[in-house]
Amino acid sequence: MQMKRYILANKKAYDATAKEYDKRVKEYAYLDKLKVLRVLRLSGLKKPSVLELGPGSGLCLSYFEKYGTRKTTAIDISPKMISVAKKRSPNTRFIRGDFLTTRFNEKYDIIFVQAFIHLFPLSDARRVLRKIYSLLANNGFVFIATTIHEASSEDFSRKKDYTASKNTVRYRRQWSQKDLLQEIKPYFSLAYKRYRNERKYKKMWMGLYLRKRHRSLPTSNP
Ligand SMILES: C[S@@+](CC[C@H](N)C(=O)[O-])C[C@H]1O[C@@H](n2cnc3c(N)ncnc32)[C@H](O)[C@@H]1O
């Protein structure tokens, strides 16, 4: 199947930044560890299975591996990111591919989605949310984090916060808090919400800790 243009652009951009991501992990180590521990605690699940979407350098996966999960799986479109992540999280099963076009044969207790949902145009972001819902076990738990903005918008743009990707263009959606919460509401209920002001890059992050709602969805492709 041919990849969509925006998916190809994102793959190229993240292949270009993989080495720099790897070097920068120390900046995020403390916060990522806290997030993983909070997800595990709030989920209340014992020895859960975890799926991470777009793990990048694999830092969060390394904490999941360390802190009492039964098994960890991750999917990333960038082969270069996967080779970086594999070194950090050697016990994870990595799937190389586009989340939306990959078939999964199992369900997961926890799905971890950091800095990922904003890489899709609205119509595909809706498919991502729906697919997360369908891959989540009953009583499953989800973490979604993205930057938030005054108003939603989306387009191809340069990724300026990494030297290696200054000349590559990727697809980026800026979510308003209201719009994202509205899209999430039919699938998940909010257990906890946290903001972080990343002053260095002038970004406001929102982390959503979510429980799966029980509802029946009409059947169609996720
Ligand atoms: C911004 S990085 C986030 C990395 C990590 N989650 C973090 O918070 O540091 C986004 C990651 O998602 C991957 N990605 C982008 N689009 C994808 C897709 N359609 N399917 C799977 N992975 C994708 C990229 O290759 C990249 O590793």
Ligand as a Chemical Component Dictionary entry (heavy atoms), coordinates in Angstrom:
data_LIG
# 
_chem_comp.id                   LIG 
_chem_comp.type                 NON-POLYMER 
_chem_comp.pdbx_formal_charge   0 
_chem_comp.three_letter_code    LIG 
# 
loop_
_chem_comp_atom.comp_id 
_chem_comp_atom.atom_id 
_chem_comp_atom.alt_atom_id 
_chem_comp_atom.type_symbol 
_chem_comp_atom.charge 
_chem_comp_atom.model_Cartn_x 
_chem_comp_atom.model_Cartn_y 
_chem_comp_atom.model_Cartn_z 
_chem_comp_atom.pdbx_ordinal 
LIG C1  C1  C 0  7.597 13.414 18.240 1  
LIG S1  S1  S 1  8.197 11.791 18.214 2  
LIG C2  C2  C 0  7.737 11.292 19.840 3  
LIG C3  C3  C 0  8.667 10.314 20.441 4  
LIG C4  C4  C 0  8.333 9.870  21.876 5  
LIG N1  N1  N 0  6.981 9.400  21.990 6  
LIG C5  C5  C 0  8.587 11.002 22.819 7  
LIG O1  O1  O 0  7.641 11.504 23.426 8  
LIG O2  O2  O -1 9.737 11.404 22.972 9  
LIG C6  C6  C 0  6.996 10.974 17.195 10 
LIG C7  C7  C 0  7.358 9.534  16.859 11 
LIG O3  O3  O 0  6.241 8.953  16.157 12 
LIG C8  C8  C 0  6.702 8.242  15.009 13 
LIG N2  N2  N 0  5.602 8.250  14.010 14 
LIG C9  C9  C 0  5.135 9.307  13.313 15 
LIG N3  N3  N 0  4.090 8.955  12.552 16 
LIG C10 C10 C 0  3.889 7.631  12.766 17 
LIG C11 C11 C 0  2.944 6.685  12.271 18 
LIG N4  N4  N 0  2.002 7.028  11.391 19 
LIG N5  N5  N 0  3.012 5.405  12.728 20 
LIG C12 C12 C 0  3.975 5.032  13.615 21 
LIG N6  N6  N 0  4.907 5.892  14.119 22 
LIG C13 C13 C 0  4.859 7.174  13.706 23 
LIG C14 C14 C 0  7.950 9.013  14.597 24 
LIG O4  O4  O 0  8.813 8.251  13.785 25 
LIG C15 C15 C 0  8.558 9.399  15.948 26 
LIG O5  O5  O 0  9.422 8.395  16.431 27 
# 
loop_
_chem_comp_bond.comp_id 
_chem_comp_bond.atom_id_1 
_chem_comp_bond.atom_id_2 
_chem_comp_bond.value_order 
_chem_comp_bond.pdbx_ordinal 
LIG C1  S1  SING 1  
LIG S1  C2  SING 2  
LIG S1  C6  SING 3  
LIG C2  C3  SING 4  
LIG C3  C4  SING 5  
LIG C4  N1  SING 6  
LIG C4  C5  SING 7  
LIG C5  O1  DOUB 8  
LIG C5  O2  SING 9  
LIG C6  C7  SING 10 
LIG C7  O3  SING 11 
LIG C7  C15 SING 12 
LIG O3  C8  SING 13 
LIG C8  N2  SING 14 
LIG C8  C14 SING 15 
LIG N2  C9  SING 16 
LIG N2  C13 SING 17 
LIG C9  N3  DOUB 18 
LIG N3  C10 SING 19 
LIG C10 C11 SING 20 
LIG C10 C13 DOUB 21 
LIG C11 N4  SING 22 
LIG C11 N5  DOUB 23 
LIG N5  C12 SING 24 
LIG C12 N6  DOUB 25 
LIG N6  C13 SING 26 
LIG C14 O4  SING 27 
LIG C14 C15 SING 28 
LIG C15 O5  SING 29 
# 
